[in-house]
Amino acid sequence: MAALASCGYSLELELAPGTSAVHLSDWIRSFPEQLFVLDRCGSPDARHAPDEAWTEQIRRLAVNKNLYCKVSGLFTPENRSSWKPADF
């Protein structure tokens, strides 16, 4: 992590099924100088409005000021109507 941070590189993370947001958040906090990017907003099922489980994971992760969220690839023309601006 020190090598990545010293070069200004970020590390992209995927929120895979079964990942504990609590443990991931603790791990992210252990590297305060490292920038992290959460791939595709934590990979919710974008065919449907966000569910409470995904929302809670994102809330737990959002406390990390060194974690950013990448939204590209989250929506396709077929599924973008299920989310509203308030969902973000």
C-alpha positions as CSV (number, residue, x, y, z in Angstrom):
1,M,0.0,0.0,0.0
2,A,2.8,2.4,0.8
3,A,4.2,2.0,-2.8
4,L,0.8,2.7,-4.3
5,A,0.2,5.8,-2.1
6,S,3.7,7.2,-2.8
7,C,3.1,7.0,-6.5
8,G,-0.4,8.6,-6.2
9,Y,-2.1,5.4,-7.4
10,S,-5.5,4.3,-6.2
11,L,-6.6,0.8,-5.6
12,E,-10.0,-0.3,-7.0
13,L,-12.1,-2.5,-4.8
14,E,-15.1,-4.7,-5.7
15,L,-17.8,-5.3,-3.1
16,A,-18.4,-9.0,-3.8
17,P,-21.3,-10.9,-2.4
18,G,-20.5,-11.9,1.2
19,T,-18.0,-9.0,1.7
20,S,-18.4,-7.5,5.2
21,A,-18.6,-3.8,4.8
22,V,-17.5,-3.5,8.5
23,H,-14.3,-5.4,7.9
24,L,-13.6,-3.7,4.6
25,S,-14.1,-0.3,6.2
26,D,-11.7,-1.2,9.0
27,W,-9.2,-2.3,6.4
28,I,-9.5,0.9,4.4
29,R,-9.0,2.9,7.6
30,S,-5.8,1.1,8.2
31,F,-4.3,2.8,5.1
32,P,-5.3,6.5,5.5
33,E,-2.8,7.7,2.9
34,Q,-4.1,5.3,0.3
35,L,-6.8,6.3,-2.1
36,F,-9.4,3.6,-2.9
37,V,-12.2,3.4,-5.5
38,L,-15.3,1.3,-5.0
39,D,-16.1,-0.2,-8.4
40,R,-19.6,0.3,-9.8
41,C,-21.0,1.8,-6.6
42,G,-20.5,-1.5,-4.8
43,S,-22.2,-3.6,-7.5
44,P,-25.8,-3.4,-6.5
45,D,-28.4,-5.2,-8.6
46,A,-29.1,-2.1,-10.8
47,R,-32.1,-3.8,-12.4
48,H,-34.0,-2.8,-9.2
49,A,-34.1,0.1,-6.9
50,P,-31.4,-0.1,-4.2
51,D,-32.2,-2.5,-1.3
52,E,-31.6,-1.9,2.4
53,A,-28.6,-4.3,2.5
54,W,-26.8,-2.4,-0.2
55,T,-27.7,0.9,1.3
56,E,-26.4,-0.1,4.7
57,Q,-23.1,-1.3,3.2
58,I,-22.6,2.0,1.4
59,R,-23.4,3.9,4.5
60,R,-20.7,1.9,6.4
61,L,-18.2,2.5,3.7
62,A,-19.0,6.2,3.2
63,V,-17.3,7.2,6.4
64,N,-13.9,6.6,4.8
65,K,-12.7,9.9,3.3
66,N,-10.1,8.1,1.2
67,L,-12.7,6.0,-0.6
68,Y,-14.3,7.2,-3.8
69,C,-17.2,5.6,-5.7
70,K,-17.0,4.8,-9.4
71,V,-20.4,4.7,-11.1
72,S,-19.4,3.9,-14.7
73,G,-20.7,0.5,-15.8
74,L,-23.4,0.6,-13.2
75,F,-26.3,1.2,-15.6
76,T,-27.3,0.1,-19.0
77,P,-30.1,1.5,-21.1
78,E,-32.3,-1.4,-20.1
79,N,-32.0,-0.9,-16.3
80,R,-31.4,2.8,-15.7
81,S,-35.1,3.6,-15.1
82,S,-35.2,1.6,-11.8
83,W,-33.0,4.1,-9.9
84,K,-34.0,7.7,-9.0
85,P,-31.6,10.6,-8.2
86,A,-32.6,10.3,-4.5
87,D,-31.2,6.7,-4.5
88,F,-27.7,8.2,-4.7
